[in-house]
Amino acid sequence: MKAFVVDKYNKKGILRLAEMPEPKLQDSDVLIEIHAAAVNLLDSKVKTGEFRLLLPYSRPFILGHDVAGTVVRVGPKVRKFKPGDDVYSRPRDGRIGAFAEFIAIDEADVALKPKNLSMEEAASIPLVGLTAWQALFERANLRKGQKVFIQAGSGGVGTFAIQLAKHLGASVATTASAASAELVKGLGADVVVDYRKDDFEKILSGYDVVLNSQDAKTLEKSLDVLKPGGKLVSISGPPDPDFAREKGLNVVLRIVLRLLSRAIRSKARRRGVSFSFLFMWAQGDQLSKITSLIESGAIRPVIDRVFPFEATNEALAYVETGRAKGKVVIKVR
Ligand SMILES: NC(=O)c1ccc[n+]([C@@H]2O[C@H](COP(=O)([O-])OP(=O)(O)OC[C@H]3O[C@@H](n4cnc5c(N)ncnc54)[C@H](OP(=O)(O)O)[C@@H]3O)[C@@H](O)[C@H]2O)c1
């Protein structure tokens, strides 16, 4: 099968279009014929080697963390899916490979595709949908009547997170450039701060939850927005000791992560708010709940551009500009 692979880690890293063997099916796997894949900044970080200590892959390996397609074969222990099912997934770390014609995924990471979405739309959902779900619903326990500040509302995570927060009954503030103000308002944002013109920390206050997805300075300023007892959840670092424990990292990495997050953890403590780092994980059951939300009309996909399979490197480069509005998708077939 055709696939885009990482041969070696380097900053400019172009993926090579290679002929690879069809994936081997484990007992609990489904083999999916891929129709569409989506691009995430995580792909770039894995491609350059930035994440190699946390996510070691032996090269060459197929890149890609988001997939939609049709089940063509199932392992003997598979119970939930059968050939012909249209599904989508964020395959678990260590078993990625969406930029290809086929992928084998543990059924625990798979869900039925929302019936009202095309394959391209479905592929745009799993990684950002699960991130928003795990950050707002699971980690922050966001509830009706609370106030949440979601940074970068026009991005992949932001476009989903705004809609999920509104569905949960929260009031939503977000940052966006002027060109994206209408988009984020259309998704339900109640307050839009133009981050190129205004300082959000001077405008927003008394928030229950902040979803941080930007740099260290933005993370620190986010503390000003929270009320006492509020929760700062960061998906852009720094990783904290709880994350190191969950991942079972070795003692050296645990110490490094403790040091990296020490400053923000102690600042948060002094202000009486909590800080936690989230690295999303694959979860088919949560993705099934997202399927229901999408089929009920509560959440819709936001797609910026669809690239043909041959243009996978161009799709990655486009995402790396940091300017995408919603998601960037690759049409595989
Ligand atoms: N830990 C995890 O599990 C996890 C999961 C998913 C993503 N992430 C991380 O979260 C971050 C966001 O991911 P994403 O997929 O949403 O990114 P993305 O889709 O590439 O974000 C692009 C968007 O960000 C906006 N933007 C850029 N700079 C901004 C700023 N300073 N303030 C507000 N908006 C800004 C851009 O809007 P304009 O063009 O209008 O400026 C653009 O619409 C990335 O660092 C990613 O790696 C982490």
Ligand as a Chemical Component Dictionary entry (heavy atoms), coordinates in Angstrom:
data_LIG
# 
_chem_comp.id                   LIG 
_chem_comp.type                 NON-POLYMER 
_chem_comp.pdbx_formal_charge   0 
_chem_comp.three_letter_code    LIG 
# 
loop_
_chem_comp_atom.comp_id 
_chem_comp_atom.atom_id 
_chem_comp_atom.alt_atom_id 
_chem_comp_atom.type_symbol 
_chem_comp_atom.charge 
_chem_comp_atom.model_Cartn_x 
_chem_comp_atom.model_Cartn_y 
_chem_comp_atom.model_Cartn_z 
_chem_comp_atom.pdbx_ordinal 
LIG N1  N1  N 0  -1.879 18.068 24.546 1  
LIG C1  C1  C 0  -2.741 17.609 23.636 2  
LIG O1  O1  O 0  -3.323 16.540 23.792 3  
LIG C2  C2  C 0  -3.023 18.437 22.404 4  
LIG C3  C3  C 0  -4.036 18.066 21.529 5  
LIG C4  C4  C 0  -4.311 18.884 20.428 6  
LIG C5  C5  C 0  -3.550 20.025 20.213 7  
LIG N2  N2  N 1  -2.552 20.332 21.077 8  
LIG C6  C6  C 0  -1.746 21.558 20.889 9  
LIG O2  O2  O 0  -2.628 22.664 21.026 10 
LIG C7  C7  C 0  -2.205 23.719 20.186 11 
LIG C8  C8  C 0  -3.361 24.144 19.280 12 
LIG O3  O3  O 0  -3.670 23.080 18.419 13 
LIG P1  P1  P 0  -4.671 23.278 17.194 14 
LIG O4  O4  O 0  -4.715 21.994 16.435 15 
LIG O5  O5  O -1 -5.941 23.874 17.643 16 
LIG O6  O6  O 0  -3.849 24.357 16.344 17 
LIG P2  P2  P 0  -4.187 25.042 14.955 18 
LIG O7  O7  O 0  -5.494 24.533 14.444 19 
LIG O8  O8  O 0  -3.007 24.908 14.056 20 
LIG O9  O9  O 0  -4.326 26.585 15.354 21 
LIG C9  C9  C 0  -4.334 27.535 14.360 22 
LIG C10 C10 C 0  -5.229 28.693 14.802 23 
LIG O10 O10 O 0  -4.646 29.351 15.931 24 
LIG C11 C11 C 0  -4.922 30.741 15.834 25 
LIG N3  N3  N 0  -3.885 31.454 16.592 26 
LIG C12 C12 C 0  -2.561 31.493 16.292 27 
LIG N4  N4  N 0  -1.911 32.210 17.233 28 
LIG C13 C13 C 0  -2.841 32.612 18.140 29 
LIG C14 C14 C 0  -2.792 33.369 19.341 30 
LIG N5  N5  N 0  -1.647 33.863 19.822 31 
LIG N6  N6  N 0  -3.953 33.570 20.016 32 
LIG C15 C15 C 0  -5.115 33.081 19.570 33 
LIG N7  N7  N 0  -5.219 32.371 18.418 34 
LIG C16 C16 C 0  -4.095 32.122 17.720 35 
LIG C17 C17 C 0  -4.908 31.023 14.366 36 
LIG O11 O11 O 0  -5.790 32.086 14.115 37 
LIG P3  P3  P 0  -5.345 33.364 13.240 38 
LIG O12 O12 O 0  -4.762 32.830 11.970 39 
LIG O13 O13 O 0  -6.593 34.114 13.034 40 
LIG O14 O14 O 0  -4.337 34.085 14.043 41 
LIG C18 C18 C 0  -5.431 29.721 13.731 42 
LIG O15 O15 O 0  -6.811 29.767 13.453 43 
LIG C19 C19 C 0  -0.974 23.190 19.438 44 
LIG O16 O16 O 0  0.190  23.567 20.141 45 
LIG C20 C20 C 0  -1.142 21.689 19.516 46 
LIG O17 O17 O 0  0.073  20.987 19.390 47 
LIG C21 C21 C 0  -2.258 19.563 22.147 48 
# 
loop_
_chem_comp_bond.comp_id 
_chem_comp_bond.atom_id_1 
_chem_comp_bond.atom_id_2 
_chem_comp_bond.value_order 
_chem_comp_bond.pdbx_ordinal 
LIG N1  C1  SING 1  
LIG C1  O1  DOUB 2  
LIG C1  C2  SING 3  
LIG C2  C3  SING 4  
LIG C2  C21 DOUB 5  
LIG C3  C4  DOUB 6  
LIG C4  C5  SING 7  
LIG C5  N2  DOUB 8  
LIG N2  C6  SING 9  
LIG N2  C21 SING 10 
LIG C6  O2  SING 11 
LIG C6  C20 SING 12 
LIG O2  C7  SING 13 
LIG C7  C8  SING 14 
LIG C7  C19 SING 15 
LIG C8  O3  SING 16 
LIG O3  P1  SING 17 
LIG P1  O4  DOUB 18 
LIG P1  O5  SING 19 
LIG P1  O6  SING 20 
LIG O6  P2  SING 21 
LIG P2  O7  DOUB 22 
LIG P2  O8  SING 23 
LIG P2  O9  SING 24 
LIG O9  C9  SING 25 
LIG C9  C10 SING 26 
LIG C10 O10 SING 27 
LIG C10 C18 SING 28 
LIG O10 C11 SING 29 
LIG C11 N3  SING 30 
LIG C11 C17 SING 31 
LIG N3  C12 SING 32 
LIG N3  C16 SING 33 
LIG C12 N4  DOUB 34 
LIG N4  C13 SING 35 
LIG C13 C14 SING 36 
LIG C13 C16 DOUB 37 
LIG C14 N5  SING 38 
LIG C14 N6  DOUB 39 
LIG N6  C15 SING 40 
LIG C15 N7  DOUB 41 
LIG N7  C16 SING 42 
LIG C17 O11 SING 43 
LIG C17 C18 SING 44 
LIG O11 P3  SING 45 
LIG P3  O12 DOUB 46 
LIG P3  O13 SING 47 
LIG P3  O14 SING 48 
LIG C18 O15 SING 49 
LIG C19 O16 SING 50 
LIG C19 C20 SING 51 
LIG C20 O17 SING 52 
# 
